[in-house]
């Protein structure tokens, strides 16, 4: 019991430093919808785990908060305070339930988090909204392609254990290009140019799963190779034709 009293005293000291008007809670217990009867019953002795200490009502070692604006202030501090990061419902609830109590706390926290504008903006960037948009149907072969890797294959004699898969979305024709797990984006770009662009030209669109090998380094290297192998020979040919004329 001594340990419980010391914990309640430490909790009151901590809350007094953070919250203004904490003393006003003592006057609200008598007329509160949730704690009026319990507060009166605990005047001289404990009642069903509730205690009175220095005019405050406790349930075990948790301070009971009557229905007032301080509840919203506590939820704000636990959700978006200086040391908080707009946590979700469960984490905000865990922070509050560690030292505080009032009935239907979970319902109130859920309602508070649902009305947080910052959380709505952050969630909208992560979670998709609306229906999925289907891919357009190609009209010509090898203008629209998709590509991915087939992994977890046994190694060949050349130590190749990956397959770089490129599919023509018009006819479902596919190229299976062997490669290694350790191949970087530069090597993948070279394979794409050698095995796909050489045979079918440059596609209008490419669908991928945004693998690290398909991101900026791949496209940067692919663009350089495209300029050197396609644009530069055309310029040279044009200059030769002008000279011949």
C-alpha positions as protocol buffer text, in pm:
chain_id: "A"
residue {
  index: 1
  type: UNK
  ca { x: 0 y: 0 z: 0 }
}
residue {
  index: 2
  type: UNK
  ca { x: 291 y: 235 z: 78 }
}
residue {
  index: 3
  type: UNK
  ca { x: 436 y: 170 z: -267 }
}
residue {
  index: 4
  type: UNK
  ca { x: 98 y: 240 z: -427 }
}
residue {
  index: 5
  type: UNK
  ca { x: 67 y: 570 z: -239 }
}
residue {
  index: 6
  type: UNK
  ca { x: 416 y: 677 z: -345 }
}
residue {
  index: 7
  type: UNK
  ca { x: 333 y: 599 z: -708 }
}
residue {
  index: 8
  type: UNK
  ca { x: 15 y: 804 z: -693 }
}
residue {
  index: 9
  type: UNK
  ca { x: 204 y: 1095 z: -534 }
}
residue {
  index: 10
  type: UNK
  ca { x: 471 y: 1078 z: -809 }
}
residue {
  index: 11
  type: UNK
  ca { x: 203 y: 1069 z: -1077 }
}
residue {
  index: 12
  type: UNK
  ca { x: 32 y: 1379 z: -935 }
}
residue {
  index: 13
  type: UNK
  ca { x: 364 y: 1566 z: -919 }
}
residue {
  index: 14
  type: UNK
  ca { x: 441 y: 1479 z: -1280 }
}
residue {
  index: 15
  type: UNK
  ca { x: 96 y: 1581 z: -1407 }
}
residue {
  index: 16
  type: UNK
  ca { x: 102 y: 1908 z: -1214 }
}
residue {
  index: 17
  type: UNK
  ca { x: 418 y: 2004 z: -1401 }
}
residue {
  index: 18
  type: UNK
  ca { x: 259 y: 1930 z: -1738 }
}
residue {
  index: 19
  type: UNK
  ca { x: -104 y: 2032 z: -1693 }
}
residue {
  index: 20
  type: UNK
  ca { x: -249 y: 2359 z: -1571 }
}
residue {
  index: 21
  type: UNK
  ca { x: -572 y: 2340 z: -1376 }
}
residue {
  index: 22
  type: UNK
  ca { x: -515 y: 1989 z: -1241 }
}
residue {
  index: 23
  type: UNK
  ca { x: -648 y: 2099 z: -903 }
}
residue {
  index: 24
  type: UNK
  ca { x: -983 y: 2174 z: -1064 }
}
residue {
  index: 25
  type: UNK
  ca { x: -1039 y: 1799 z: -1107 }
}
residue {
  index: 26
  type: UNK
  ca { x: -1111 y: 1768 z: -734 }
}
residue {
  index: 27
  type: UNK
  ca { x: -1425 y: 1982 z: -768 }
}
residue {
  index: 28
  type: UNK
  ca { x: -1550 y: 1797 z: -1077 }
}
residue {
  index: 29
  type: UNK
  ca { x: -1570 y: 1447 z: -923 }
}
residue {
  index: 30
  type: UNK
  ca { x: -1883 y: 1526 z: -719 }
}
residue {
  index: 31
  type: UNK
  ca { x: -2098 y: 1612 z: -1021 }
}
residue {
  index: 32
  type: UNK
  ca { x: -1928 y: 1392 z: -1281 }
}
residue {
  index: 33
  type: UNK
  ca { x: -2141 y: 1141 z: -1471 }
}
residue {
  index: 34
  type: UNK
  ca { x: -1878 y: 867 z: -1456 }
}
residue {
  index: 35
  type: UNK
  ca { x: -1724 y: 908 z: -1110 }
}
residue {
  index: 36
  type: UNK
  ca { x: -1974 y: 1090 z: -883 }
}
residue {
  index: 37
  type: UNK
  ca { x: -2109 y: 778 z: -707 }
}
residue {
  index: 38
  type: UNK
  ca { x: -1768 y: 612 z: -681 }
}
residue {
  index: 39
  type: UNK
  ca { x: -1608 y: 931 z: -544 }
}
residue {
  index: 40
  type: UNK
  ca { x: -1873 y: 954 z: -272 }
}
residue {
  index: 41
  type: UNK
  ca { x: -1838 y: 586 z: -182 }
}
residue {
  index: 42
  type: UNK
  ca { x: -1460 y: 618 z: -143 }
}
residue {
  index: 43
  type: UNK
  ca { x: -1478 y: 899 z: 117 }
}
residue {
  index: 44
  type: UNK
  ca { x: -1362 y: 684 z: 409 }
}
residue {
  index: 45
  type: UNK
  ca { x: -1251 y: 356 z: 247 }
}
residue {
  index: 46
  type: UNK
  ca { x: -1169 y: 201 z: -87 }
}
residue {
  index: 47
  type: UNK
  ca { x: -1442 y: 76 z: -319 }
}
residue {
  index: 48
  type: UNK
  ca { x: -1388 y: -185 z: -593 }
}
residue {
  index: 49
  type: UNK
  ca { x: -1027 y: -87 z: -649 }
}
residue {
  index: 50
  type: UNK
  ca { x: -1092 y: 290 z: -633 }
}
residue {
  index: 51
  type: UNK
  ca { x: -912 y: 514 z: -383 }
}
residue {
  index: 52
  type: UNK
  ca { x: -912 y: 879 z: -285 }
}
residue {
  index: 53
  type: UNK
  ca { x: -577 y: 1047 z: -232 }
}
residue {
  index: 54
  type: UNK
  ca { x: -527 y: 1420 z: -167 }
}
residue {
  index: 55
  type: UNK
  ca { x: -873 y: 1487 z: -307 }
}
residue {
  index: 56
  type: UNK
  ca { x: -810 y: 1294 z: -631 }
}
residue {
  index: 57
  type: UNK
  ca { x: -973 y: 966 z: -730 }
}
residue {
  index: 58
  type: UNK
  ca { x: -754 y: 672 z: -835 }
}
residue {
  index: 59
  type: UNK
  ca { x: -824 y: 330 z: -977 }
}
residue {
  index: 60
  type: UNK
  ca { x: -528 y: 121 z: -863 }
}
residue {
  index: 61
  type: UNK
  ca { x: -235 y: 347 z: -961 }
}
residue {
  index: 62
  type: UNK
  ca { x: -419 y: 531 z: -1240 }
}
residue {
  index: 63
  type: UNK
  ca { x: -564 y: 878 z: -1198 }
}
residue {
  index: 64
  type: UNK
  ca { x: -934 y: 898 z: -1283 }
}
residue {
  index: 65
  type: UNK
  ca { x: -1009 y: 1189 z: -1515 }
}
residue {
  index: 66
  type: UNK
  ca { x: -1366 y: 1324 z: -1505 }
}
residue {
  index: 67
  type: UNK
  ca { x: -1551 y: 1428 z: -1818 }
}
residue {
  index: 68
  type: UNK
  ca { x: -1409 y: 1771 z: -1903 }
}
residue {
  index: 69
  type: UNK
  ca { x: -1172 y: 1948 z: -2141 }
}
residue {
  index: 70
  type: UNK
  ca { x: -869 y: 1796 z: -1967 }
}
residue {
  index: 71
  type: UNK
  ca { x: -948 y: 1462 z: -2130 }
}
residue {
  index: 72
  type: UNK
  ca { x: -904 y: 1618 z: -2474 }
}
residue {
  index: 73
  type: UNK
  ca { x: -587 y: 1792 z: -2357 }
}
residue {
  index: 74
  type: UNK
  ca { x: -443 y: 1461 z: -2239 }
}
residue {
  index: 75
  type: UNK
  ca { x: -531 y: 1291 z: -2567 }
}
residue {
  index: 76
  type: UNK
  ca { x: -369 y: 1575 z: -2761 }
}
residue {
  index: 77
  type: UNK
  ca { x: -51 y: 1551 z: -2556 }
}
residue {
  index: 78
  type: UNK
  ca { x: -35 y: 1172 z: -2596 }
}
residue {
  index: 79
  type: UNK
  ca { x: -106 y: 1182 z: -2970 }
}
residue {
  index: 80
  type: UNK
  ca { x: 78 y: 1486 z: -3104 }
}
residue {
  index: 81
  type: UNK
  ca { x: 279 y: 1624 z: -2812 }
}
residue {
  index: 82
  type: UNK
  ca { x: 641 y: 1735 z: -2828 }
}
residue {
  index: 83
  type: UNK
  ca { x: 771 y: 1378 z: -2786 }
}
residue {
  index: 84
  type: UNK
  ca { x: 494 y: 1209 z: -2984 }
}
residue {
  index: 85
  type: UNK
  ca { x: 461 y: 1147 z: -3355 }
}
residue {
  index: 86
  type: UNK
  ca { x: 88 y: 1132 z: -3433 }
}
residue {
  index: 87
  type: UNK
  ca { x: 67 y: 772 z: -3324 }
}
residue {
  index: 88
  type: UNK
  ca { x: -225 y: 549 z: -3415 }
}
residue {
  index: 89
  type: UNK
  ca { x: -518 y: 463 z: -3192 }
}
residue {
  index: 90
  type: UNK
  ca { x: -355 y: 170 z: -3012 }
}
residue {
  index: 91
  type: UNK
  ca { x: -26 y: 343 z: -2930 }
}
residue {
  index: 92
  type: UNK
  ca { x: -200 y: 661 z: -2815 }
}
residue {
  index: 93
  type: UNK
  ca { x: -431 y: 448 z: -2601 }
}
residue {
  index: 94
  type: UNK
  ca { x: -137 y: 259 z: -2447 }
}
residue {
  index: 95
  type: UNK
  ca { x: 28 y: 587 z: -2345 }
}
residue {
  index: 96
  type: UNK
  ca { x: -290 y: 711 z: -2178 }
}
residue {
  index: 97
  type: UNK
  ca { x: -379 y: 382 z: -2009 }
}
residue {
  index: 98
  type: UNK
  ca { x: -37 y: 360 z: -1849 }
}
residue {
  index: 99
  type: UNK
  ca { x: -126 y: 625 z: -1586 }
}
residue {
  index: 100
  type: UNK
  ca { x: -480 y: 746 z: -1654 }
}
residue {
  index: 101
  type: UNK
  ca { x: -832 y: 604 z: -1654 }
}
residue {
  index: 102
  type: UNK
  ca { x: -1181 y: 701 z: -1760 }
}
residue {
  index: 103
  type: UNK
  ca { x: -1469 y: 493 z: -1903 }
}
residue {
  index: 104
  type: UNK
  ca { x: -1483 y: 445 z: -2281 }
}
residue {
  index: 105
  type: UNK
  ca { x: -1130 y: 575 z: -2323 }
}
residue {
  index: 106
  type: UNK
  ca { x: -1073 y: 366 z: -2637 }
}
residue {
  index: 107
  type: UNK
  ca { x: -1384 y: 510 z: -2803 }
}
residue {
  index: 108
  type: UNK
  ca { x: -1273 y: 867 z: -2726 }
}
residue {
  index: 109
  type: UNK
  ca { x: -918 y: 807 z: -2852 }
}
residue {
  index: 110
  type: UNK
  ca { x: -1049 y: 648 z: -3172 }
}
residue {
  index: 111
  type: UNK
  ca { x: -1276 y: 947 z: -3235 }
}
residue {
  index: 112
  type: UNK
  ca { x: -991 y: 1191 z: -3161 }
}
residue {
  index: 113
  type: UNK
  ca { x: -749 y: 1019 z: -3401 }
}
residue {
  index: 114
  type: UNK
  ca { x: -1013 y: 1002 z: -3675 }
}
residue {
  index: 115
  type: UNK
  ca { x: -1047 y: 1382 z: -3664 }
}
residue {
  index: 116
  type: UNK
  ca { x: -671 y: 1451 z: -3677 }
}
residue {
  index: 117
  type: UNK
  ca { x: -599 y: 1636 z: -4005 }
}
residue {
  index: 118
  type: UNK
  ca { x: -226 y: 1560 z: -3996 }
}
residue {
  index: 119
  type: UNK
  ca { x: -292 y: 1186 z: -3970 }
}
residue {
  index: 120
  type: UNK
  ca { x: -539 y: 1200 z: -4260 }
}
residue {
  index: 121
  type: UNK
  ca { x: -284 y: 1371 z: -4484 }
}
residue {
  index: 122
  type: UNK
  ca { x: -8 y: 1126 z: -4390 }
}
residue {
  index: 123
  type: UNK
  ca { x: -222 y: 815 z: -4435 }
}
residue {
  index: 124
  type: UNK
  ca { x: -345 y: 928 z: -4775 }
}
residue {
  index: 125
  type: UNK
  ca { x: 13 y: 914 z: -4907 }
}
residue {
  index: 126
  type: UNK
  ca { x: 58 y: 554 z: -4800 }
}
residue {
  index: 127
  type: UNK
  ca { x: -276 y: 382 z: -4841 }
}
residue {
  index: 128
  type: UNK
  ca { x: -440 y: 367 z: -5185 }
}
residue {
  index: 129
  type: UNK
  ca { x: -783 y: 522 z: -5229 }
}
residue {
  index: 130
  type: UNK
  ca { x: -1043 y: 441 z: -5491 }
}
residue {
  index: 131
  type: UNK
  ca { x: -1045 y: 164 z: -5747 }
}
residue {
  index: 132
  type: UNK
  ca { x: -740 y: 24 z: -5921 }
}
residue {
  index: 133
  type: UNK
  ca { x: -680 y: 163 z: -6270 }
}
residue {
  index: 134
  type: UNK
  ca { x: -633 y: -113 z: -6530 }
}
residue {
  index: 135
  type: UNK
  ca { x: -347 y: -97 z: -6779 }
}
residue {
  index: 136
  type: UNK
  ca { x: -434 y: 16 z: -7129 }
}
residue {
  index: 137
  type: UNK
  ca { x: -458 y: -252 z: -7399 }
}
residue {
  index: 138
  type: UNK
  ca { x: -164 y: -228 z: -7644 }
}
residue {
  index: 139
  type: UNK
  ca { x: -238 y: -181 z: -8015 }
}
residue {
  index: 140
  type: UNK
  ca { x: 99 y: -290 z: -8152 }
}
residue {
  index: 141
  type: UNK
  ca { x: 357 y: -553 z: -8051 }
}
residue {
  index: 142
  type: UNK
  ca { x: 651 y: -452 z: -7831 }
}
residue {
  index: 143
  type: UNK
  ca { x: 524 y: -100 z: -7768 }
}
residue {
  index: 144
  type: UNK
  ca { x: 404 y: -189 z: -7418 }
}
residue {
  index: 145
  type: UNK
  ca { x: 612 y: -432 z: -7212 }
}
residue {
  index: 146
  type: UNK
  ca { x: 644 y: -555 z: -6855 }
}
residue {
  index: 147
  type: UNK
  ca { x: 952 y: -688 z: -6681 }
}
residue {
  index: 148
  type: UNK
  ca { x: 1043 y: -865 z: -6361 }
}
residue {
  index: 149
  type: UNK
  ca { x: 1294 y: -1109 z: -6210 }
}
residue {
  index: 150
  type: UNK
  ca { x: 1248 y: -1481 z: -6148 }
}
residue {
  index: 151
  type: UNK
  ca { x: 1445 y: -1562 z: -5834 }
}
residue {
  index: 152
  type: UNK
  ca { x: 1547 y: -1862 z: -5626 }
}
residue {
  index: 153
  type: UNK
  ca { x: 1670 y: -2074 z: -5917 }
}
residue {
  index: 154
  type: UNK
  ca { x: 1960 y: -2324 z: -5898 }
}
residue {
  index: 155
  type: UNK
  ca { x: 2292 y: -2192 z: -6029 }
}
residue {
  index: 156
  type: UNK
  ca { x: 2406 y: -2284 z: -6376 }
}
residue {
  index: 157
  type: UNK
  ca { x: 2762 y: -2363 z: -6481 }
}
residue {
  index: 158
  type: UNK
  ca { x: 2812 y: -1991 z: -6539 }
}
residue {
  index: 159
  type: UNK
  ca { x: 2687 y: -1915 z: -6185 }
}
residue {
  index: 160
  type: UNK
  ca { x: 2367 y: -1756 z: -6310 }
}
residue {
  index: 161
  type: UNK
  ca { x: 2072 y: -1795 z: -6073 }
}
residue {
  index: 162
  type: UNK
  ca { x: 1830 y: -1520 z: -6187 }
}
residue {
  index: 163
  type: UNK
  ca { x: 1611 y: -1480 z: -6495 }
}
residue {
  index: 164
  type: UNK
  ca { x: 1537 y: -1132 z: -6626 }
}
residue {
  index: 165
  type: UNK
  ca { x: 1186 y: -1172 z: -6768 }
}
residue {
  index: 166
  type: UNK
  ca { x: 1055 y: -926 z: -7029 }
}
residue {
  index: 167
  type: UNK
  ca { x: 700 y: -980 z: -7162 }
}
residue {
  index: 168
  type: UNK
  ca { x: 535 y: -819 z: -7462 }
}
residue {
  index: 169
  type: UNK
  ca { x: 191 y: -722 z: -7331 }
}
residue {
  index: 170
  type: UNK
  ca { x: 37 y: -728 z: -7682 }
}
residue {
  index: 171
  type: UNK
  ca { x: 110 y: -1092 z: -7774 }
}
residue {
  index: 172
  type: UNK
  ca { x: 245 y: -1227 z: -7440 }
}
residue {
  index: 173
  type: UNK
  ca { x: 570 y: -1318 z: -7612 }
}
residue {
  index: 174
  type: UNK
  ca { x: 847 y: -1330 z: -7356 }
}
residue {
  index: 175
  type: UNK
  ca { x: 1225 y: -1316 z: -7334 }
}
residue {
  index: 176
  type: UNK
  ca { x: 1395 y: -1512 z: -7057 }
}
residue {
  index: 177
  type: UNK
  ca { x: 1738 y: -1357 z: -7004 }
}
residue {
  index: 178
  type: UNK
  ca { x: 1974 y: -1536 z: -6761 }
}
residue {
  index: 179
  type: UNK
  ca { x: 2161 y: -1317 z: -6515 }
}
residue {
  index: 180
  type: UNK
  ca { x: 2310 y: -1320 z: -6166 }
}
residue {
  index: 181
  type: UNK
  ca { x: 2172 y: -1207 z: -5834 }
}
residue {
  index: 182
  type: UNK
  ca { x: 2464 y: -971 z: -5787 }
}
residue {
  index: 183
  type: UNK
  ca { x: 2417 y: -793 z: -6120 }
}
residue {
  index: 184
  type: UNK
  ca { x: 2372 y: -421 z: -6066 }
}
residue {
  index: 185
  type: UNK
  ca { x: 2140 y: -180 z: -6245 }
}
residue {
  index: 186
  type: UNK
  ca { x: 2406 y: -98 z: -6503 }
}
residue {
  index: 187
  type: UNK
  ca { x: 2435 y: -461 z: -6607 }
}
residue {
  index: 188
  type: UNK
  ca { x: 2055 y: -498 z: -6623 }
}
residue {
  index: 189
  type: UNK
  ca { x: 2037 y: -192 z: -6847 }
}
residue {
  index: 190
  type: UNK
  ca { x: 2297 y: -344 z: -7078 }
}
residue {
  index: 191
  type: UNK
  ca { x: 2099 y: -669 z: -7094 }
}
residue {
  index: 192
  type: UNK
  ca { x: 1779 y: -482 z: -7168 }
}
residue {
  index: 193
  type: UNK
  ca { x: 1942 y: -291 z: -7453 }
}
residue {
  index: 194
  type: UNK
  ca { x: 2119 y: -596 z: -7595 }
}
residue {
  index: 195
  type: UNK
  ca { x: 1830 y: -843 z: -7579 }
}
residue {
  index: 196
  type: UNK
  ca { x: 1520 y: -623 z: -7615 }
}
residue {
  index: 197
  type: UNK
  ca { x: 1595 y: -289 z: -7779 }
}
residue {
  index: 198
  type: UNK
  ca { x: 1826 y: -450 z: -8034 }
}
residue {
  index: 199
  type: UNK
  ca { x: 1545 y: -678 z: -8154 }
}
residue {
  index: 200
  type: UNK
  ca { x: 1226 y: -483 z: -8096 }
}
residue {
  index: 201
  type: UNK
  ca { x: 1320 y: -118 z: -8059 }
}
residue {
  index: 202
  type: UNK
  ca { x: 1247 y: 118 z: -7771 }
}
residue {
  index: 203
  type: UNK
  ca { x: 904 y: 55 z: -7605 }
}
residue {
  index: 204
  type: UNK
  ca { x: 657 y: 332 z: -7531 }
}
residue {
  index: 205
  type: UNK
  ca { x: 592 y: 215 z: -7175 }
}
residue {
  index: 206
  type: UNK
  ca { x: 739 y: -34 z: -6930 }
}
residue {
  index: 207
  type: UNK
  ca { x: 559 y: -185 z: -6633 }
}
residue {
  index: 208
  type: UNK
  ca { x: 772 y: -315 z: -6343 }
}
residue {
  index: 209
  type: UNK
  ca { x: 745 y: -382 z: -5972 }
}
residue {
  index: 210
  type: UNK
  ca { x: 985 y: -94 z: -5897 }
}
residue {
  index: 211
  type: UNK
  ca { x: 1271 y: -322 z: -5809 }
}
residue {
  index: 212
  type: UNK
  ca { x: 1587 y: -138 z: -5703 }
}
residue {
  index: 213
  type: UNK
  ca { x: 1750 y: -246 z: -6028 }
}
residue {
  index: 214
  type: UNK
  ca { x: 1470 y: -76 z: -6224 }
}
residue {
  index: 215
  type: UNK
  ca { x: 1494 y: 264 z: -6059 }
}
residue {
  index: 216
  type: UNK
  ca { x: 1700 y: 576 z: -6131 }
}
residue {
  index: 217
  type: UNK
  ca { x: 2037 y: 410 z: -6202 }
}
residue {
  index: 218
  type: UNK
  ca { x: 1879 y: 176 z: -6457 }
}
residue {
  index: 219
  type: UNK
  ca { x: 1703 y: 451 z: -6648 }
}
residue {
  index: 220
  type: UNK
  ca { x: 2003 y: 683 z: -6635 }
}
residue {
  index: 221
  type: UNK
  ca { x: 2231 y: 418 z: -6781 }
}
residue {
  index: 222
  type: UNK
  ca { x: 1965 y: 311 z: -7030 }
}
residue {
  index: 223
  type: UNK
  ca { x: 1924 y: 671 z: -7148 }
}
residue {
  index: 224
  type: UNK
  ca { x: 2300 y: 709 z: -7201 }
}
residue {
  index: 225
  type: UNK
  ca { x: 2316 y: 384 z: -7399 }
}
residue {
  index: 226
  type: UNK
  ca { x: 2014 y: 489 z: -7604 }
}
residue {
  index: 227
  type: UNK
  ca { x: 2174 y: 818 z: -7701 }
}
residue {
  index: 228
  type: UNK
  ca { x: 2511 y: 660 z: -7784 }
}
residue {
  index: 229
  type: UNK
  ca { x: 2371 y: 367 z: -7982 }
}
residue {
  index: 230
  type: UNK
  ca { x: 2072 y: 522 z: -8155 }
}
residue {
  index: 231
  type: UNK
  ca { x: 2099 y: 897 z: -8177 }
}
residue {
  index: 232
  type: UNK
  ca { x: 2473 y: 925 z: -8242 }
}
residue {
  index: 233
  type: UNK
  ca { x: 2480 y: 686 z: -8545 }
}
residue {
  index: 234
  type: UNK
  ca { x: 2184 y: 873 z: -8696 }
}
residue {
  index: 235
  type: UNK
  ca { x: 2372 y: 1203 z: -8667 }
}
residue {
  index: 236
  type: UNK
  ca { x: 2685 y: 1051 z: -8824 }
}
residue {
  index: 237
  type: UNK
  ca { x: 2480 y: 899 z: -9108 }
}
residue {
  index: 238
  type: UNK
  ca { x: 2310 y: 1231 z: -9173 }
}
residue {
  index: 239
  type: UNK
  ca { x: 2646 y: 1413 z: -9192 }
}
residue {
  index: 240
  type: UNK
  ca { x: 2785 y: 1153 z: -9434 }
}
residue {
  index: 241
  type: UNK
  ca { x: 2481 y: 1190 z: -9660 }
}
residue {
  index: 242
  type: UNK
  ca { x: 2521 y: 1568 z: -9659 }
}
residue {
  index: 243
  type: UNK
  ca { x: 2889 y: 1533 z: -9760 }
}
residue {
  index: 244
  type: UNK
  ca { x: 2805 y: 1289 z: -10038 }
}
residue {
  index: 245
  type: UNK
  ca { x: 2555 y: 1535 z: -10181 }
}
